[in-house]
Amino acid sequence: MEHCLLQDNSGEKIVYAFTVIENFNEERKLRKAGELNQLICPCCRRPVHLRYGRILRPHFSHKSDDANHSCSYNEESMTHILGKEILYRYFRSKYPDVGIRFNYRLPSGRKANLYCSFPDGKELAVEFQRTNMSVVEWEERSESYRDNNLKALWILNFTDSEYDALHSDQFLSFFKQMVLHDTDNRLLLLNVDKKILTVSKNITYHVMDKSYDLGFLSRDYPLDEILIRPDGSIDCDLEEEYEKRYRNLKESVDNMLREETKKAKREREQRKEEQEKTQAEKQSQPGPAGRTAEQPDNLSLESEAANHPDSSWESRKQQKSYQRSYMENRRNLSPEENRKRIKTTQNIYMNLLKRAANGDQDACNSLKRVYQQKEDIRKLIDTVLDDNLDFAARLSGLFH
């Protein structure tokens, strides 16, 4: 462990193992305190002592007679201890007045590796975690921070020997899961051997229910040359490069969608001309009982609306009853009533188009079905798309 509690005549206070580096007096003081059982583990409250040598980095550990004692600190690796020490020194050098606590316990009972309290009132929890951490564990910890209204900065640790593993499929899968859940679309990795911080961001442009992905953009920075702000944001030139690539991706995708929209419009115009020609031929020939060919189209329009799940009718039985009543009374409808009926149907499909443009999959499926089966509905949809190119771009590919 990187810190423990010192109990002496003045009371109880936190002491840090790394303070003994090149400080013989501090080392002698902590070794003597350990012999007097004045150094206490903050987790299990049992005695610990200082360990430090040519190979070992300074840290506190339980005494030999407690070696098998169950304590979470016994499971902490030297890499983890070193990483927390590096981050402690970093924040202390950048913000001399910051208050820093190791393994800070939240009201929920979970512990933050580092807890930073800044003079301006901002609080930041720093989590220094292993690269094989499960997504489930990450989500549980993140939720705990959100519940406590505490900003969390996640940093994964890795060494030179683990560098190649960072590009494996397994790690990239985990990498992407964390990035997609991170509000800043970012992931940080700390090389504890070289004190190098790698900043990575995922370049993705979302349009409707589609995503266009360029992968990850990464930069390596010496830790002391980068600024981590109290709100957890990073001051580095990666943001400029990210914005540039994101704009290029967005422009390319938007141009592609515009071309698709223009092509779809041309195809709709061609179909419209063919439909008008066919419709003119139908209208010139009277149908049964003296009705023209246009009248069944209006009936088809209304019948489809009555059968649609977005209809205001309470049950299928009522819908069928309505259709029978409509068939019997249609000839008695006034021109005004007929216009209102058609307007209602148009409103139903306009609402469906709006929902589809906002990514509603049920609305998309319903529109696809009626577009393929109903000529009058197809004409209505094509008219709306012709009048609104932005609307058409968002629905690109849905009908063609």
C-alpha atoms as a printed R data frame, in Angstrom:
    type eleno elety resid chain resno       x       y       z
1   ATOM     1    CA   MET     A     1   0.000   0.000   0.000
2   ATOM     2    CA   GLU     A     2   1.208   3.531  -0.785
3   ATOM     3    CA   HIS     A     3  -0.058   5.108   2.451
4   ATOM     4    CA   CYS     A     4  -1.064   4.188   5.981
5   ATOM     5    CA   LEU     A     5  -2.047   5.809   9.273
6   ATOM     6    CA   LEU     A     6   0.557   6.994  11.793
7   ATOM     7    CA   GLN     A     7  -0.631   6.938  15.401
8   ATOM     8    CA   ASP     A     8   1.541   8.770  17.910
9   ATOM     9    CA   ASN     A     9   1.170  11.212  20.782
10  ATOM    10    CA   SER     A    10  -0.063  13.944  18.449
11  ATOM    11    CA   GLY     A    11  -2.935  11.816  17.181
12  ATOM    12    CA   GLU     A    12  -3.569  10.004  13.894
13  ATOM    13    CA   LYS     A    13  -2.511  11.189  10.432
14  ATOM    14    CA   ILE     A    14  -1.897   9.843   6.942
15  ATOM    15    CA   VAL     A    15   1.701   9.188   5.844
16  ATOM    16    CA   TYR     A    16   2.936   8.255   2.355
17  ATOM    17    CA   ALA     A    17   5.629   5.705   1.590
18  ATOM    18    CA   PHE     A    18   7.169   7.585  -1.352
19  ATOM    19    CA   THR     A    19   8.172  10.482   0.925
20  ATOM    20    CA   VAL     A    20  11.178   8.405   2.080
21  ATOM    21    CA   ILE     A    21  12.819   8.536  -1.368
22  ATOM    22    CA   GLU     A    22  16.127  10.398  -0.896
23  ATOM    23    CA   ASN     A    23  14.956  11.413   2.583
24  ATOM    24    CA   PHE     A    24  16.845   9.378   5.182
25  ATOM    25    CA   ASN     A    25  15.280  11.123   8.196
26  ATOM    26    CA   GLU     A    26  11.745  10.369   6.986
27  ATOM    27    CA   GLU     A    27  12.724   6.753   6.284
28  ATOM    28    CA   ARG     A    28  14.195   6.329   9.761
29  ATOM    29    CA   LYS     A    29  11.089   7.885  11.344
30  ATOM    30    CA   LEU     A    30   8.672   5.549   9.542
31  ATOM    31    CA   ARG     A    31  10.792   2.431  10.141
32  ATOM    32    CA   LYS     A    32  10.865   3.184  13.878
33  ATOM    33    CA   ALA     A    33   7.101   3.815  13.898
34  ATOM    34    CA   GLY     A    34   6.597   0.444  12.273
35  ATOM    35    CA   GLU     A    35   8.653  -1.298  14.929
36  ATOM    36    CA   LEU     A    36   6.496   0.373  17.600
37  ATOM    37    CA   ASN     A    37   3.270  -0.752  15.842
38  ATOM    38    CA   GLN     A    38   2.337   2.877  15.258
39  ATOM    39    CA   LEU     A    39   1.738   2.355  11.529
40  ATOM    40    CA   ILE     A    40  -1.808   1.112  10.918
41  ATOM    41    CA   CYS     A    41  -3.470  -0.269   7.786
42  ATOM    42    CA   PRO     A    42  -6.377   2.072   6.866
43  ATOM    43    CA   CYS     A    43  -8.429  -0.891   5.684
44  ATOM    44    CA   CYS     A    44  -8.170  -3.579   8.387
45  ATOM    45    CA   ARG     A    45  -6.593  -1.421  11.142
46  ATOM    46    CA   ARG     A    46  -3.802  -3.974  11.753
47  ATOM    47    CA   PRO     A    47  -0.086  -3.017  12.122
48  ATOM    48    CA   VAL     A    48   2.035  -2.527   8.992
49  ATOM    49    CA   HIS     A    49   5.663  -1.597   8.365
50  ATOM    50    CA   LEU     A    50   7.712   0.205   5.725
51  ATOM    51    CA   ARG     A    51   9.420  -1.828   3.005
52  ATOM    52    CA   TYR     A    52  12.043  -0.156   0.843
53  ATOM    53    CA   GLY     A    53  15.282  -1.304  -0.782
54  ATOM    54    CA   ARG     A    54  17.418  -1.262  -3.904
55  ATOM    55    CA   ILE     A    55  14.822  -3.202  -5.882
56  ATOM    56    CA   LEU     A    56  11.648  -2.573  -3.919
57  ATOM    57    CA   ARG     A    57   9.864   0.725  -4.259
58  ATOM    58    CA   PRO     A    58   8.804   2.182  -0.905
59  ATOM    59    CA   HIS     A    59   5.475   0.849   0.293
60  ATOM    60    CA   PHE     A    60   3.760  -0.383   3.436
61  ATOM    61    CA   SER     A    61   2.813  -4.020   3.959
62  ATOM    62    CA   HIS     A    62   1.390  -6.162   6.711
63  ATOM    63    CA   LYS     A    63   3.892  -7.750   9.027
64  ATOM    64    CA   SER     A    64   4.975 -11.350   8.481
65  ATOM    65    CA   ASP     A    65   2.730 -12.732  11.208
66  ATOM    66    CA   ASP     A    66  -0.210 -11.134   9.343
67  ATOM    67    CA   ALA     A    67   0.890 -12.213   5.862
68  ATOM    68    CA   ASN     A    68  -2.150 -14.447   5.391
69  ATOM    69    CA   HIS     A    69  -4.543 -11.946   6.894
70  ATOM    70    CA   SER     A    70  -7.470 -11.084   4.604
71  ATOM    71    CA   CYS     A    71  -7.201  -7.461   3.524
72  ATOM    72    CA   SER     A    72  -7.903  -5.793   0.171
73  ATOM    73    CA   TYR     A    73  -4.545  -4.012   0.302
74  ATOM    74    CA   ASN     A    74  -2.740  -7.365   0.109
75  ATOM    75    CA   GLU     A    75  -4.092  -7.777  -3.439
76  ATOM    76    CA   GLU     A    76  -2.677  -4.480  -4.725
77  ATOM    77    CA   SER     A    77   0.165  -4.844  -7.231
78  ATOM    78    CA   MET     A    78   3.325  -2.754  -7.264
79  ATOM    79    CA   THR     A    79   2.345  -1.407 -10.694
80  ATOM    80    CA   HIS     A    80  -0.888  -0.110  -9.238
81  ATOM    81    CA   ILE     A    81   0.894   1.425  -6.272
82  ATOM    82    CA   LEU     A    82   3.448   3.065  -8.565
83  ATOM    83    CA   GLY     A    83   0.730   4.435 -10.860
84  ATOM    84    CA   LYS     A    84  -1.143   6.052  -7.983
85  ATOM    85    CA   GLU     A    85   2.116   7.536  -6.689
86  ATOM    86    CA   ILE     A    86   2.858   9.014 -10.138
87  ATOM    87    CA   LEU     A    87  -0.622  10.542 -10.360
88  ATOM    88    CA   TYR     A    88  -0.373  11.894  -6.807
89  ATOM    89    CA   ARG     A    89   2.874  13.651  -7.646
90  ATOM    90    CA   TYR     A    90   1.414  14.941 -10.914
91  ATOM    91    CA   PHE     A    91  -1.624  16.605  -9.325
92  ATOM    92    CA   ARG     A    92   0.485  17.930  -6.455
93  ATOM    93    CA   SER     A    93   2.938  19.553  -8.918
94  ATOM    94    CA   LYS     A    94   0.200  21.060 -11.124
95  ATOM    95    CA   TYR     A    95  -2.050  22.150  -8.256
96  ATOM    96    CA   PRO     A    96   0.012  22.782  -5.081
97  ATOM    97    CA   ASP     A    97  -3.096  23.614  -3.004
98  ATOM    98    CA   VAL     A    98  -5.114  20.557  -3.988
99  ATOM    99    CA   GLY     A    99  -6.265  18.165  -1.277
100 ATOM   100    CA   ILE     A   100  -5.529  14.540  -2.252
101 ATOM   101    CA   ARG     A   101  -6.719  11.375  -0.547
102 ATOM   102    CA   PHE     A   102  -5.812   7.798  -1.443
103 ATOM   103    CA   ASN     A   103  -8.566   5.160  -1.504
104 ATOM   104    CA   TYR     A   104 -11.235   7.701  -0.614
105 ATOM   105    CA   ARG     A   105 -14.437   6.000   0.552
106 ATOM   106    CA   LEU     A   106 -17.655   7.297  -1.024
107 ATOM   107    CA   PRO     A   107 -20.980   7.351   0.852
108 ATOM   108    CA   SER     A   108 -21.950   4.282  -1.210
109 ATOM   109    CA   GLY     A   109 -19.021   2.387   0.327
110 ATOM   110    CA   ARG     A   110 -16.921   2.222  -2.850
111 ATOM   111    CA   LYS     A   111 -13.403   3.613  -2.847
112 ATOM   112    CA   ALA     A   112 -11.773   5.983  -5.329
113 ATOM   113    CA   ASN     A   113  -8.064   5.400  -5.994
114 ATOM   114    CA   LEU     A   114  -7.431   9.145  -5.694
115 ATOM   115    CA   TYR     A   115  -9.781  11.875  -4.563
116 ATOM   116    CA   CYS     A   116  -8.830  15.468  -5.415
117 ATOM   117    CA   SER     A   117 -10.484  18.466  -3.785
118 ATOM   118    CA   PHE     A   118  -9.543  21.762  -5.481
119 ATOM   119    CA   PRO     A   119  -9.592  25.240  -3.883
120 ATOM   120    CA   ASP     A   120 -12.370  26.399  -6.253
121 ATOM   121    CA   GLY     A   121 -14.689  23.684  -4.912
122 ATOM   122    CA   LYS     A   122 -14.326  21.215  -7.789
123 ATOM   123    CA   GLU     A   123 -13.955  17.533  -6.938
124 ATOM   124    CA   LEU     A   124 -12.375  14.849  -9.088
125 ATOM   125    CA   ALA     A   125 -12.135  11.105  -8.527
126 ATOM   126    CA   VAL     A   126  -9.221   9.442 -10.332
127 ATOM   127    CA   GLU     A   127  -9.460   5.728 -11.071
128 ATOM   128    CA   PHE     A   128  -6.225   4.034 -12.118
129 ATOM   129    CA   GLN     A   129  -7.247   0.580 -13.309
130 ATOM   130    CA   ARG     A   130  -5.901  -2.475 -15.085
131 ATOM   131    CA   THR     A   131  -6.505  -3.068 -18.796
132 ATOM   132    CA   ASN     A   132  -8.361  -6.360 -18.192
133 ATOM   133    CA   MET     A   133 -11.026  -4.744 -16.047
134 ATOM   134    CA   SER     A   134 -14.490  -6.012 -17.001
135 ATOM   135    CA   VAL     A   135 -17.048  -3.705 -18.569
136 ATOM   136    CA   VAL     A   136 -19.585  -4.721 -15.905
137 ATOM   137    CA   GLU     A   137 -17.246  -3.640 -13.116
138 ATOM   138    CA   TRP     A   138 -16.529  -0.382 -14.925
139 ATOM   139    CA   GLU     A   139 -20.245   0.345 -15.318
140 ATOM   140    CA   GLU     A   140 -20.933  -0.357 -11.628
141 ATOM   141    CA   ARG     A   141 -18.158   1.979 -10.507
142 ATOM   142    CA   SER     A   142 -19.250   4.681 -12.962
143 ATOM   143    CA   GLU     A   143 -22.825   4.494 -11.728
144 ATOM   144    CA   SER     A   144 -21.607   4.911  -8.159
145 ATOM   145    CA   TYR     A   145 -19.815   8.141  -9.103
146 ATOM   146    CA   ARG     A   146 -22.876   9.459 -10.925
147 ATOM   147    CA   ASP     A   147 -25.054   8.725  -7.895
148 ATOM   148    CA   ASN     A   148 -22.655  10.801  -5.774
149 ATOM   149    CA   ASN     A   149 -22.468  13.657  -8.345
150 ATOM   150    CA   LEU     A   150 -18.713  13.158  -8.571
151 ATOM   151    CA   LYS     A   151 -16.740  13.542 -11.815
152 ATOM   152    CA   ALA     A   152 -14.560  10.482 -12.472
153 ATOM   153    CA   LEU     A   153 -11.366  10.396 -14.535
154 ATOM   154    CA   TRP     A   154 -10.562   6.885 -15.760
155 ATOM   155    CA   ILE     A   155  -6.973   5.969 -16.587
156 ATOM   156    CA   LEU     A   156  -5.884   2.483 -17.642
157 ATOM   157    CA   ASN     A   157  -2.408   1.331 -16.682
158 ATOM   158    CA   PHE     A   158  -0.013  -0.572 -18.902
159 ATOM   159    CA   THR     A   159   3.706  -1.245 -19.118
160 ATOM   160    CA   ASP     A   160   6.096  -1.558 -22.063
161 ATOM   161    CA   SER     A   161   5.672  -5.329 -22.023
162 ATOM   162    CA   GLU     A   162   1.884  -4.936 -22.343
163 ATOM   163    CA   TYR     A   163   1.983  -2.449 -25.227
164 ATOM   164    CA   ASP     A   164   1.386  -5.012 -27.993
165 ATOM   165    CA   ALA     A   165  -1.650  -6.366 -26.143
166 ATOM   166    CA   LEU     A   166  -3.291  -2.944 -26.403
167 ATOM   167    CA   HIS     A   167  -3.900  -3.633 -30.104
168 ATOM   168    CA   SER     A   168  -5.474  -7.045 -29.646
169 ATOM   169    CA   ASP     A   169  -9.112  -7.632 -30.612
170 ATOM   170    CA   GLN     A   170 -10.035  -8.395 -27.014
171 ATOM   171    CA   PHE     A   171  -8.625  -5.145 -25.676
172 ATOM   172    CA   LEU     A   172  -9.997  -3.008 -28.493
173 ATOM   173    CA   SER     A   173 -13.443  -4.425 -27.790
174 ATOM   174    CA   PHE     A   174 -13.166  -3.335 -24.159
175 ATOM   175    CA   PHE     A   175 -11.516  -0.087 -25.270
176 ATOM   176    CA   LYS     A   176 -14.479   0.769 -27.477
177 ATOM   177    CA   GLN     A   177 -17.032  -0.139 -24.822
178 ATOM   178    CA   MET     A   178 -15.452   2.330 -22.392
179 ATOM   179    CA   VAL     A   179 -15.125   5.060 -25.022
180 ATOM   180    CA   LEU     A   180 -18.758   4.712 -26.066
181 ATOM   181    CA   HIS     A   181 -19.840   5.124 -22.444
182 ATOM   182    CA   ASP     A   182 -17.445   7.975 -21.688
183 ATOM   183    CA   THR     A   183 -19.137  11.370 -21.902
184 ATOM   184    CA   ASP     A   184 -15.978  12.876 -23.406
185 ATOM   185    CA   ASN     A   185 -15.617  10.090 -26.015
186 ATOM   186    CA   ARG     A   186 -12.091   9.559 -24.730
187 ATOM   187    CA   LEU     A   187  -9.813   7.032 -23.058
188 ATOM   188    CA   LEU     A   188  -6.557   7.607 -21.168
189 ATOM   189    CA   LEU     A   189  -3.723   5.103 -20.719
190 ATOM   190    CA   LEU     A   190  -0.696   5.610 -18.504
191 ATOM   191    CA   ASN     A   191   2.628   3.880 -19.131
192 ATOM   192    CA   VAL     A   192   3.994   3.660 -15.596
193 ATOM   193    CA   ASP     A   193   7.502   2.763 -16.811
194 ATOM   194    CA   LYS     A   194   7.972   5.833 -19.007
195 ATOM   195    CA   LYS     A   195   5.379   8.142 -17.426
196 ATOM   196    CA   ILE     A   196   3.714   8.543 -20.812
197 ATOM   197    CA   LEU     A   197  -0.009   9.356 -21.036
198 ATOM   198    CA   THR     A   198  -1.779   8.105 -24.180
199 ATOM   199    CA   VAL     A   199  -4.940  10.017 -25.089
200 ATOM   200    CA   SER     A   200  -7.341   8.304 -27.502
201 ATOM   201    CA   LYS     A   201 -10.668   9.370 -28.989
202 ATOM   202    CA   ASN     A   202 -13.112   7.486 -31.217
203 ATOM   203    CA   ILE     A   203 -14.000   9.342 -34.448
204 ATOM   204    CA   THR     A   204 -17.639   8.501 -35.197
205 ATOM   205    CA   TYR     A   205 -20.373  10.464 -36.961
206 ATOM   206    CA   HIS     A   206 -23.957   9.450 -36.170
207 ATOM   207    CA   VAL     A   207 -26.772  10.148 -38.630
208 ATOM   208    CA   MET     A   208 -30.175   8.756 -37.759
209 ATOM   209    CA   ASP     A   209 -29.692   5.068 -36.926
210 ATOM   210    CA   LYS     A   210 -26.404   4.819 -38.836
211 ATOM   211    CA   SER     A   211 -22.830   5.304 -37.603
212 ATOM   212    CA   TYR     A   212 -19.789   6.094 -39.708
213 ATOM   213    CA   ASP     A   213 -16.586   5.179 -37.875
214 ATOM   214    CA   LEU     A   214 -12.982   6.170 -38.664
215 ATOM   215    CA   GLY     A   215 -11.577   4.311 -35.659
216 ATOM   216    CA   PHE     A   216  -9.370   5.721 -32.910
217 ATOM   217    CA   LEU     A   217  -7.086   8.746 -32.929
218 ATOM   218    CA   SER     A   218  -4.274   8.492 -30.363
219 ATOM   219    CA   ARG     A   219  -1.385  10.660 -29.167
220 ATOM   220    CA   ASP     A   220   1.367  10.021 -26.609
221 ATOM   221    CA   TYR     A   221   2.372  12.796 -24.186
222 ATOM   222    CA   PRO     A   222   4.957  12.972 -21.382
223 ATOM   223    CA   LEU     A   223   2.762  13.222 -18.299
224 ATOM   224    CA   ASP     A   224   4.394  16.408 -17.008
225 ATOM   225    CA   GLU     A   225   3.765  18.161 -20.376
226 ATOM   226    CA   ILE     A   226   0.005  17.732 -20.382
227 ATOM   227    CA   LEU     A   227  -2.652  19.434 -18.251
228 ATOM   228    CA   ILE     A   228  -5.530  17.551 -16.664
229 ATOM   229    CA   ARG     A   229  -8.064  20.166 -15.581
230 ATOM   230    CA   PRO     A   230 -10.034  19.959 -12.307
231 ATOM   231    CA   ASP     A   231 -13.156  18.995 -14.299
232 ATOM   232    CA   GLY     A   232 -11.330  15.994 -15.820
233 ATOM   233    CA   SER     A   233 -10.891  17.495 -19.301
234 ATOM   234    CA   ILE     A   234  -7.514  17.311 -21.049
235 ATOM   235    CA   ASP     A   235  -5.623  20.290 -22.501
236 ATOM   236    CA   CYS     A   236  -3.707  18.890 -25.490
237 ATOM   237    CA   ASP     A   237  -3.423  19.264 -29.267
238 ATOM   238    CA   LEU     A   238  -5.301  15.997 -29.877
239 ATOM   239    CA   GLU     A   239  -8.583  17.919 -29.723
240 ATOM   240    CA   GLU     A   240  -7.604  20.067 -32.714
241 ATOM   241    CA   GLU     A   241  -6.690  17.036 -34.814
242 ATOM   242    CA   TYR     A   242  -9.845  15.246 -33.684
243 ATOM   243    CA   GLU     A   243 -12.078  18.178 -34.675
244 ATOM   244    CA   LYS     A   244 -10.367  18.369 -38.074
245 ATOM   245    CA   ARG     A   245 -10.858  14.673 -38.825
246 ATOM   246    CA   TYR     A   246 -14.398  14.709 -37.487
247 ATOM   247    CA   ARG     A   247 -15.322  17.653 -39.749
248 ATOM   248    CA   ASN     A   248 -13.808  15.850 -42.752
249 ATOM   249    CA   LEU     A   249 -15.772  12.696 -41.929
250 ATOM   250    CA   LYS     A   250 -19.004  14.656 -41.451
251 ATOM   251    CA   GLU     A   251 -18.515  16.542 -44.709
252 ATOM   252    CA   SER     A   252 -17.848  13.330 -46.647
253 ATOM   253    CA   VAL     A   253 -20.879  11.568 -45.203
254 ATOM   254    CA   ASP     A   254 -23.157  14.576 -45.732
255 ATOM   255    CA   ASN     A   255 -22.021  14.869 -49.371
256 ATOM   256    CA   MET     A   256 -22.674  11.179 -49.894
257 ATOM   257    CA   LEU     A   257 -26.159  11.466 -48.380
258 ATOM   258    CA   ARG     A   258 -26.947  14.508 -50.532
259 ATOM   259    CA   GLU     A   259 -25.962  12.604 -53.668
260 ATOM   260    CA   GLU     A   260 -28.108   9.671 -52.575
261 ATOM   261    CA   THR     A   261 -30.994  12.046 -51.940
262 ATOM   262    CA   LYS     A   262 -30.669  13.651 -55.382
263 ATOM   263    CA   LYS     A   263 -30.572  10.236 -56.998
264 ATOM   264    CA   ALA     A   264 -33.621   9.105 -55.044
265 ATOM   265    CA   LYS     A   265 -35.463  12.282 -56.048
266 ATOM   266    CA   ARG     A   266 -34.738  11.673 -59.725
267 ATOM   267    CA   GLU     A   267 -36.045   8.131 -59.391
268 ATOM   268    CA   ARG     A   268 -39.178   9.387 -57.619
269 ATOM   269    CA   GLU     A   269 -39.792  11.951 -60.378
270 ATOM   270    CA   GLN     A   270 -39.511   9.246 -63.003
271 ATOM   271    CA   ARG     A   271 -41.951   7.043 -61.116
272 ATOM   272    CA   LYS     A   272 -44.262  10.009 -60.604
273 ATOM   273    CA   GLU     A   273 -44.372  10.681 -64.330
274 ATOM   274    CA   GLU     A   274 -45.169   7.027 -64.991
275 ATOM   275    CA   GLN     A   275 -47.848   7.041 -62.280
276 ATOM   276    CA   GLU     A   276 -49.464  10.207 -63.660
277 ATOM   277    CA   LYS     A   277 -49.550   8.699 -67.113
278 ATOM   278    CA   THR     A   278 -51.124   5.498 -65.762
279 ATOM   279    CA   GLN     A   279 -53.553   7.504 -63.617
280 ATOM   280    CA   ALA     A   280 -54.651   9.569 -66.600
281 ATOM   281    CA   GLU     A   281 -55.405   6.391 -68.506
282 ATOM   282    CA   LYS     A   282 -57.429   5.013 -65.576
283 ATOM   283    CA   GLN     A   283 -59.424   8.225 -65.162
284 ATOM   284    CA   SER     A   284 -60.434   8.151 -68.803
285 ATOM   285    CA   GLN     A   285 -62.192   4.814 -68.269
286 ATOM   286    CA   PRO     A   286 -65.304   4.717 -65.982
287 ATOM   287    CA   GLY     A   287 -65.315   1.955 -63.377
288 ATOM   288    CA   PRO     A   288 -68.223  -0.113 -61.954
289 ATOM   289    CA   ALA     A   289 -71.374   1.781 -60.865
290 ATOM   290    CA   GLY     A   290 -70.100   4.882 -62.652
291 ATOM   291    CA   ARG     A   291 -67.141   5.488 -60.351
292 ATOM   292    CA   THR     A   292 -63.870   6.683 -61.848
293 ATOM   293    CA   ALA     A   293 -60.508   5.029 -61.123
294 ATOM   294    CA   GLU     A   294 -59.548   7.858 -58.795
295 ATOM   295    CA   GLN     A   295 -62.240   7.017 -56.261
296 ATOM   296    CA   PRO     A   296 -60.850   3.614 -55.204
297 ATOM   297    CA   ASP     A   297 -57.517   5.315 -54.536
298 ATOM   298    CA   ASN     A   298 -59.132   7.562 -51.923
299 ATOM   299    CA   LEU     A   299 -60.822   4.522 -50.445
300 ATOM   300    CA   SER     A   300 -57.462   2.728 -50.357
301 ATOM   301    CA   LEU     A   301 -55.892   5.718 -48.625
302 ATOM   302    CA   GLU     A   302 -58.567   5.834 -45.934
303 ATOM   303    CA   SER     A   303 -58.694   2.065 -45.480
304 ATOM   304    CA   GLU     A   304 -54.931   1.870 -44.948
305 ATOM   305    CA   ALA     A   305 -55.111   4.649 -42.344
306 ATOM   306    CA   ALA     A   306 -57.898   2.851 -40.505
307 ATOM   307    CA   ASN     A   307 -55.863  -0.348 -40.399
308 ATOM   308    CA   HIS     A   308 -52.667   1.348 -39.242
309 ATOM   309    CA   PRO     A   309 -51.650   0.883 -35.560
310 ATOM   310    CA   ASP     A   310 -51.400   4.670 -35.207
311 ATOM   311    CA   SER     A   311 -55.131   4.987 -36.009
312 ATOM   312    CA   SER     A   312 -57.344   6.393 -33.291
313 ATOM   313    CA   TRP     A   313 -59.744   3.403 -33.404
314 ATOM   314    CA   GLU     A   314 -59.785   1.288 -30.253
315 ATOM   315    CA   SER     A   315 -59.830  -2.177 -31.810
316 ATOM   316    CA   ARG     A   316 -59.618  -4.042 -35.080
317 ATOM   317    CA   LYS     A   317 -63.319  -4.849 -34.798
318 ATOM   318    CA   GLN     A   318 -64.137  -1.158 -34.694
319 ATOM   319    CA   GLN     A   319 -61.833  -0.573 -37.646
320 ATOM   320    CA   LYS     A   320 -63.640  -3.163 -39.750
321 ATOM   321    CA   SER     A   321 -66.992  -1.761 -38.704
322 ATOM   322    CA   TYR     A   322 -65.822   1.664 -39.735
323 ATOM   323    CA   GLN     A   323 -64.697   0.377 -43.119
324 ATOM   324    CA   ARG     A   324 -68.098  -1.250 -43.783
325 ATOM   325    CA   SER     A   325 -69.898   1.908 -42.719
326 ATOM   326    CA   TYR     A   326 -67.616   3.960 -44.911
327 ATOM   327    CA   MET     A   327 -68.330   1.754 -47.933
328 ATOM   328    CA   GLU     A   328 -72.084   2.117 -47.393
329 ATOM   329    CA   ASN     A   329 -72.123   5.862 -46.773
330 ATOM   330    CA   ARG     A   330 -69.336   7.081 -49.002
331 ATOM   331    CA   ARG     A   331 -71.664   8.241 -51.748
332 ATOM   332    CA   ASN     A   332 -73.448  10.446 -49.213
333 ATOM   333    CA   LEU     A   333 -70.263  12.274 -48.084
334 ATOM   334    CA   SER     A   334 -70.138  15.933 -48.930
335 ATOM   335    CA   PRO     A   335 -67.043  17.349 -50.678
336 ATOM   336    CA   GLU     A   336 -66.022  19.047 -47.395
337 ATOM   337    CA   GLU     A   337 -66.292  15.798 -45.446
338 ATOM   338    CA   ASN     A   338 -64.282  14.030 -48.100
339 ATOM   339    CA   ARG     A   339 -61.488  16.652 -47.868
340 ATOM   340    CA   LYS     A   340 -61.385  16.317 -44.076
341 ATOM   341    CA   ARG     A   341 -61.115  12.544 -44.366
342 ATOM   342    CA   ILE     A   342 -58.151  12.796 -46.764
343 ATOM   343    CA   LYS     A   343 -56.496  15.491 -44.602
344 ATOM   344    CA   THR     A   344 -56.710  13.225 -41.534
345 ATOM   345    CA   THR     A   345 -55.061  10.409 -43.445
346 ATOM   346    CA   GLN     A   346 -52.284  12.716 -44.622
347 ATOM   347    CA   ASN     A   347 -51.622  13.826 -41.030
348 ATOM   348    CA   ILE     A   348 -51.268  10.226 -39.924
349 ATOM   349    CA   TYR     A   349 -48.527   9.565 -42.454
350 ATOM   350    CA   MET     A   350 -46.822  12.897 -41.840
351 ATOM   351    CA   ASN     A   351 -46.477  11.914 -38.168
352 ATOM   352    CA   LEU     A   352 -45.074   8.545 -39.233
353 ATOM   353    CA   LEU     A   353 -42.506  10.283 -41.455
354 ATOM   354    CA   LYS     A   354 -41.415  12.529 -38.594
355 ATOM   355    CA   ARG     A   355 -41.023   9.542 -36.286
356 ATOM   356    CA   ALA     A   356 -39.042   7.667 -38.920
357 ATOM   357    CA   ALA     A   357 -36.747  10.676 -39.405
358 ATOM   358    CA   ASN     A   358 -36.064  10.602 -35.649
359 ATOM   359    CA   GLY     A   359 -35.045   6.948 -35.749
360 ATOM   360    CA   ASP     A   360 -38.294   5.180 -34.769
361 ATOM   361    CA   GLN     A   361 -37.818   1.688 -36.238
362 ATOM   362    CA   ASP     A   362 -41.513   0.741 -35.970
363 ATOM   363    CA   ALA     A   363 -42.447   3.812 -37.995
364 ATOM   364    CA   CYS     A   364 -39.766   2.956 -40.578
365 ATOM   365    CA   ASN     A   365 -41.102  -0.575 -40.974
366 ATOM   366    CA   SER     A   366 -44.712   0.623 -41.325
367 ATOM   367    CA   LEU     A   367 -43.788   3.196 -43.952
368 ATOM   368    CA   LYS     A   368 -41.765   0.687 -45.945
369 ATOM   369    CA   ARG     A   369 -44.719  -1.698 -46.041
370 ATOM   370    CA   VAL     A   370 -47.329   0.805 -47.220
371 ATOM   371    CA   TYR     A   371 -44.874   2.451 -49.616
372 ATOM   372    CA   GLN     A   372 -44.406  -0.826 -51.422
373 ATOM   373    CA   GLN     A   373 -48.094  -1.811 -51.409
374 ATOM   374    CA   LYS     A   374 -50.110   1.399 -51.777
375 ATOM   375    CA   GLU     A   375 -49.663   3.645 -54.781
376 ATOM   376    CA   ASP     A   376 -51.573   6.597 -53.263
377 ATOM   377    CA   ILE     A   377 -49.482   6.480 -50.084
378 ATOM   378    CA   ARG     A   378 -46.339   6.313 -52.190
379 ATOM   379    CA   LYS     A   379 -47.402   9.479 -54.027
380 ATOM   380    CA   LEU     A   380 -48.024  11.249 -50.714
381 ATOM   381    CA   ILE     A   381 -44.610  10.291 -49.328
382 ATOM   382    CA   ASP     A   382 -42.800  11.251 -52.542
383 ATOM   383    CA   THR     A   383 -44.475  14.663 -52.496
384 ATOM   384    CA   VAL     A   384 -43.310  15.337 -48.941
385 ATOM   385    CA   LEU     A   385 -39.742  14.269 -49.725
386 ATOM   386    CA   ASP     A   386 -39.617  16.400 -52.885
387 ATOM   387    CA   ASP     A   387 -40.632  19.468 -50.896
388 ATOM   388    CA   ASN     A   388 -38.035  18.986 -48.144
389 ATOM   389    CA   LEU     A   389 -34.516  17.870 -49.143
390 ATOM   390    CA   ASP     A   390 -33.185  17.927 -45.568
391 ATOM   391    CA   PHE     A   391 -36.045  15.678 -44.532
392 ATOM   392    CA   ALA     A   392 -35.295  13.441 -47.499
393 ATOM   393    CA   ALA     A   393 -31.603  13.210 -46.600
394 ATOM   394    CA   ARG     A   394 -32.456  11.925 -43.134
395 ATOM   395    CA   LEU     A   395 -34.701   9.261 -44.660
396 ATOM   396    CA   SER     A   396 -32.208   8.371 -47.396
397 ATOM   397    CA   GLY     A   397 -32.316   4.677 -48.241
398 ATOM   398    CA   LEU     A   398 -35.573   3.973 -46.399
399 ATOM   399    CA   PHE     A   399 -37.763   3.665 -49.509
400 ATOM   400    CA   HIS     A   400 -35.179   2.868 -52.223
